[in-house]
Amino acid sequence: METYLIIAQMVLSVALVALILLQSKGSGGLGGIFGQADSVYRTRRGLEKTVFQLTIVVVILFIAVALLMLKLS
């Protein structure tokens, strides 16, 4: 059980780093990657909103796995 939690923690941490890097505001976020850096002040839409929401889910899972590992140790 503990091995699975460690593997899950590593996978979640890599996913979290990747998702955070995709949200970089300095380069315009995902729009800047694909050449759509229109304005700085706008709401998240489409893929950018999905990545933001997925980041929140991964953070919650990361914290849950960390707390579960703490309880089991």
TIVO-2410 file (N, C-alpha, C; in nm, 3 decimals):
# residues 73
REC num residu      c1      c2      c3 atome chaine
REC   1      M   0.082  -0.120   0.000     N      A
REC   1      M   0.000   0.000   0.000    CA      A
REC   1      M   0.086   0.126   0.000     C      A
REC   2      E   0.190   0.124   0.082     N      A
REC   2      E   0.276   0.241   0.092    CA      A
REC   2      E   0.352   0.267  -0.038     C      A
REC   3      T   0.388   0.159  -0.107     N      A
REC   3      T   0.458   0.173  -0.235    CA      A
REC   3      T   0.369   0.241  -0.338     C      A
REC   4      Y   0.241   0.204  -0.341     N      A
REC   4      Y   0.148   0.265  -0.435    CA      A
REC   4      Y   0.128   0.413  -0.405     C      A
REC   5      L   0.126   0.448  -0.279     N      A
REC   5      L   0.111   0.589  -0.242    CA      A
REC   5      L   0.234   0.671  -0.281     C      A
REC   6      I   0.351   0.612  -0.267     N      A
REC   6      I   0.474   0.682  -0.307    CA      A
REC   6      I   0.475   0.704  -0.457     C      A
REC   7      I   0.436   0.601  -0.533     N      A
REC   7      I   0.430   0.614  -0.679    CA      A
REC   7      I   0.326   0.719  -0.718     C      A
REC   8      A   0.210   0.717  -0.652     N      A
REC   8      A   0.106   0.815  -0.681    CA      A
REC   8      A   0.155   0.956  -0.649     C      A
REC   9      Q   0.228   0.971  -0.541     N      A
REC   9      Q   0.282   1.102  -0.503    CA      A
REC   9      Q   0.380   1.153  -0.609     C      A
REC  10      M   0.465   1.065  -0.661     N      A
REC  10      M   0.560   1.105  -0.763    CA      A
REC  10      M   0.490   1.144  -0.893     C      A
REC  11      V   0.390   1.066  -0.933     N      A
REC  11      V   0.316   1.096  -1.056    CA      A
REC  11      V   0.242   1.229  -1.041     C      A
REC  12      L   0.179   1.249  -0.927     N      A
REC  12      L   0.106   1.374  -0.903    CA      A
REC  12      L   0.200   1.494  -0.901     C      A
REC  13      S   0.319   1.477  -0.844     N      A
REC  13      S   0.412   1.590  -0.838    CA      A
REC  13      S   0.462   1.628  -0.977     C      A
REC  14      V   0.489   1.529  -1.062     N      A
REC  14      V   0.532   1.559  -1.199    CA      A
REC  14      V   0.418   1.626  -1.277     C      A
REC  15      A   0.296   1.576  -1.259     N      A
REC  15      A   0.180   1.635  -1.327    CA      A
REC  15      A   0.158   1.778  -1.278     C      A
REC  16      L   0.176   1.801  -1.150     N      A
REC  16      L   0.156   1.935  -1.094    CA      A
REC  16      L   0.257   2.034  -1.149     C      A
REC  17      V   0.382   1.994  -1.157     N      A
REC  17      V   0.485   2.082  -1.213    CA      A
REC  17      V   0.453   2.115  -1.359     C      A
REC  18      A   0.415   2.014  -1.436     N      A
REC  18      A   0.382   2.036  -1.577    CA      A
REC  18      A   0.263   2.130  -1.593     C      A
REC  19      L   0.160   2.111  -1.512     N      A
REC  19      L   0.041   2.196  -1.522    CA      A
REC  19      L   0.071   2.340  -1.481     C      A
REC  20      I   0.154   2.358  -1.380     N      A
REC  20      I   0.190   2.493  -1.337    CA      A
REC  20      I   0.273   2.563  -1.444     C      A
REC  21      L   0.363   2.490  -1.507     N      A
REC  21      L   0.444   2.550  -1.612    CA      A
REC  21      L   0.360   2.590  -1.733     C      A
REC  22      L   0.253   2.518  -1.759     N      A
REC  22      L   0.164   2.552  -1.869    CA      A
REC  22      L   0.086   2.680  -1.842     C      A
REC  23      Q   0.077   2.722  -1.716     N      A
REC  23      Q  -0.001   2.840  -1.678    CA      A
REC  23      Q   0.083   2.967  -1.668     C      A
REC  24      S   0.202   2.967  -1.716     N      A
REC  24      S   0.291   3.082  -1.702    CA      A
REC  24      S   0.227   3.208  -1.757     C      A
REC  25      K   0.204   3.308  -1.671     N      A
REC  25      K   0.141   3.433  -1.712    CA      A
REC  25      K   0.237   3.524  -1.787     C      A
REC  26      G   0.366   3.512  -1.763     N      A
REC  26      G   0.462   3.599  -1.829    CA      A
REC  26      G   0.464   3.583  -1.980     C      A
REC  27      S   0.441   3.463  -2.029     N      A
REC  27      S   0.442   3.439  -2.173    CA      A
REC  27      S   0.302   3.434  -2.230     C      A
REC  28      G   0.202   3.473  -2.154     N      A
REC  28      G   0.066   3.472  -2.204    CA      A
REC  28      G  -0.006   3.340  -2.185     C      A
REC  29      G   0.049   3.253  -2.104     N      A
REC  29      G  -0.016   3.125  -2.078    CA      A
REC  29      G  -0.016   3.036  -2.200     C      A
REC  30      L  -0.119   2.957  -2.216     N      A
REC  30      L  -0.128   2.867  -2.331    CA      A
REC  30      L  -0.144   2.945  -2.460     C      A
REC  31      G  -0.206   3.061  -2.454     N      A
REC  31      G  -0.220   3.143  -2.574    CA      A
REC  31      G  -0.086   3.190  -2.626     C      A
REC  32      G   0.007   3.221  -2.537     N      A
REC  32      G   0.140   3.263  -2.577    CA      A
REC  32      G   0.219   3.153  -2.643     C      A
REC  33      I   0.194   3.030  -2.603     N      A
REC  33      I   0.262   2.916  -2.663    CA      A
REC  33      I   0.222   2.903  -2.809     C      A
REC  34      F   0.096   2.927  -2.838     N      A
REC  34      F   0.045   2.909  -2.973    CA      A
REC  34      F   0.033   3.041  -3.048     C      A
REC  35      G   0.093   3.149  -2.999     N      A
REC  35      G   0.097   3.275  -3.070    CA      A
REC  35      G  -0.025   3.362  -3.056     C      A
REC  36      Q  -0.096   3.354  -2.945     N      A
REC  36      Q  -0.218   3.432  -2.927    CA      A
REC  36      Q  -0.209   3.523  -2.806     C      A
REC  37      A  -0.101   3.592  -2.789     N      A
REC  37      A  -0.084   3.679  -2.672    CA      A
REC  37      A  -0.153   3.812  -2.697     C      A
REC  38      D  -0.285   3.818  -2.681     N      A
REC  38      D  -0.363   3.938  -2.710    CA      A
REC  38      D  -0.356   4.039  -2.597     C      A
REC  39      S  -0.411   4.004  -2.482     N      A
REC  39      S  -0.416   4.099  -2.371    CA      A
REC  39      S  -0.377   4.029  -2.242     C      A
REC  40      V  -0.337   4.110  -2.145     N      A
REC  40      V  -0.294   4.055  -2.017    CA      A
REC  40      V  -0.414   4.031  -1.926     C      A
REC  41      Y  -0.513   4.121  -1.930     N      A
REC  41      Y  -0.627   4.114  -1.840    CA      A
REC  41      Y  -0.747   4.052  -1.912     C      A
REC  42      R  -0.767   3.924  -1.891     N      A
REC  42      R  -0.882   3.856  -1.950    CA      A
REC  42      R  -0.915   3.734  -1.866     C      A
REC  43      T  -1.030   3.679  -1.890     N      A
REC  43      T  -1.070   3.559  -1.816    CA      A
REC  43      T  -1.015   3.436  -1.885     C      A
REC  44      R  -1.004   3.329  -1.808     N      A
REC  44      R  -0.959   3.202  -1.865    CA      A
REC  44      R  -1.072   3.141  -1.945     C      A
REC  45      R  -1.038   3.092  -2.064     N      A
REC  45      R  -1.139   3.029  -2.148    CA      A
REC  45      R  -1.079   2.905  -2.212     C      A
REC  46      G  -1.166   2.814  -2.247     N      A
REC  46      G  -1.126   2.696  -2.323    CA      A
REC  46      G  -1.025   2.609  -2.252     C      A
REC  47      L  -0.916   2.581  -2.325     N      A
REC  47      L  -0.813   2.491  -2.274    CA      A
REC  47      L  -0.744   2.549  -2.151     C      A
REC  48      E  -0.727   2.680  -2.149     N      A
REC  48      E  -0.662   2.744  -2.034    CA      A
REC  48      E  -0.743   2.725  -1.906     C      A
REC  49      K  -0.874   2.735  -1.916     N      A
REC  49      K  -0.962   2.715  -1.801    CA      A
REC  49      K  -0.958   2.569  -1.756     C      A
REC  50      T  -0.955   2.477  -1.852     N      A
REC  50      T  -0.948   2.335  -1.820    CA      A
REC  50      T  -0.819   2.301  -1.748     C      A
REC  51      V  -0.707   2.356  -1.795     N      A
REC  51      V  -0.577   2.333  -1.731    CA      A
REC  51      V  -0.578   2.389  -1.589     C      A
REC  52      F  -0.638   2.505  -1.570     N      A
REC  52      F  -0.647   2.567  -1.438    CA      A
REC  52      F  -0.727   2.479  -1.342     C      A
REC  53      Q  -0.842   2.431  -1.388     N      A
REC  53      Q  -0.926   2.346  -1.304    CA      A
REC  53      Q  -0.858   2.212  -1.276     C      A
REC  54      L  -0.789   2.157  -1.375     N      A
REC  54      L  -0.717   2.032  -1.355    CA      A
REC  54      L  -0.604   2.050  -1.254     C      A
REC  55      T  -0.541   2.166  -1.255     N      A
REC  55      T  -0.436   2.194  -1.157    CA      A
REC  55      T  -0.492   2.192  -1.016     C      A
REC  56      I  -0.609   2.249  -0.997     N      A
REC  56      I  -0.672   2.249  -0.865    CA      A
REC  56      I  -0.702   2.106  -0.820     C      A
REC  57      V  -0.752   2.024  -0.910     N      A
REC  57      V  -0.782   1.884  -0.877    CA      A
REC  57      V  -0.655   1.809  -0.839     C      A
REC  58      V  -0.547   1.830  -0.915     N      A
REC  58      V  -0.420   1.761  -0.887    CA      A
REC  58      V  -0.363   1.807  -0.753     C      A
REC  59      V  -0.376   1.934  -0.720     N      A
REC  59      V  -0.328   1.984  -0.590    CA      A
REC  59      V  -0.405   1.917  -0.476     C      A
REC  60      I  -0.537   1.907  -0.490     N      A
REC  60      I  -0.618   1.843  -0.387    CA      A
REC  60      I  -0.580   1.696  -0.371     C      A
REC  61      L  -0.560   1.626  -0.482     N      A
REC  61      L  -0.518   1.486  -0.476    CA      A
REC  61      L  -0.379   1.473  -0.413     C      A
REC  62      F  -0.288   1.564  -0.448     N      A
REC  62      F  -0.153   1.562  -0.393    CA      A
REC  62      F  -0.156   1.577  -0.240     C      A
REC  63      I  -0.237   1.671  -0.192     N      A
REC  63      I  -0.249   1.692  -0.047    CA      A
REC  63      I  -0.314   1.572   0.020     C      A
REC  64      A  -0.416   1.514  -0.044     N      A
REC  64      A  -0.484   1.398   0.013    CA      A
REC  64      A  -0.390   1.279   0.025     C      A
REC  65      V  -0.310   1.255  -0.078     N      A
REC  65      V  -0.214   1.144  -0.074    CA      A
REC  65      V  -0.108   1.170   0.032     C      A
REC  66      A  -0.062   1.294   0.043     N      A
REC  66      A   0.039   1.327   0.144    CA      A
REC  66      A  -0.015   1.306   0.285     C      A
REC  67      L  -0.139   1.347   0.309     N      A
REC  67      L  -0.199   1.326   0.442    CA      A
REC  67      L  -0.222   1.178   0.471     C      A
REC  68      L  -0.262   1.103   0.370     N      A
REC  68      L  -0.281   0.959   0.387    CA      A
REC  68      L  -0.149   0.890   0.418     C      A
REC  69      M  -0.042   0.931   0.350     N      A
REC  69      M   0.090   0.874   0.379    CA      A
REC  69      M   0.134   0.908   0.521     C      A
REC  70      L   0.103   1.029   0.565     N      A
REC  70      L   0.137   1.071   0.701    CA      A
REC  70      L   0.063   0.987   0.804     C      A
REC  71      K  -0.065   0.962   0.777     N      A
REC  71      K  -0.146   0.885   0.871    CA      A
REC  71      K  -0.100   0.739   0.878     C      A
REC  72      L  -0.057   0.683   0.765     N      A
REC  72      L  -0.016   0.543   0.762    CA      A
REC  72      L   0.125   0.520   0.816     C      A
REC  73      S   0.206   0.625   0.822     N      A
REC  73      S   0.343   0.605   0.869    CA      A
REC  73      S   0.354   0.612   1.020     C      A
***
